[in-house]
Amino acid sequence: MFDFGYSEIFLVAVVLLIFVGPKELPLLLRSIFDFVSKIKVYSSELRTGIQSIANDIEIEKVSKKSKNAEKTILPDDPEDKVSSQVDKENKELKKEK
């Protein structure tokens, strides 16, 4: 990610040692590392959340495609049409009585 060599890291360490001082340097480094670890945890949680949303969207797309494929491959059941027509006629006959 960052292209730091040993000389750059050494230079940053010397500058920190001069400005912060040897007594406060361990505390500063600990707080920096804690902050970086929290950022890593938050970023991994964000990544998993985004991946789960993307998976849900993909599942919805696949289910819609499968429903459309069912409709084109399997037409409506003719027995359902016949039974609905019979039901309609039975209702009409009952009304006439």
Secondary structure, DSSP 8 states (H G I E B T S, - for coil): -----HHHHHHHHHHHHHHH-TTTHHHHHHHHHHHHHHHHHHHHHHHHHHHHHHHHHHHHHHHHHHHHHHHHHS---HHHHHHHHHHHHHHHHHHH-
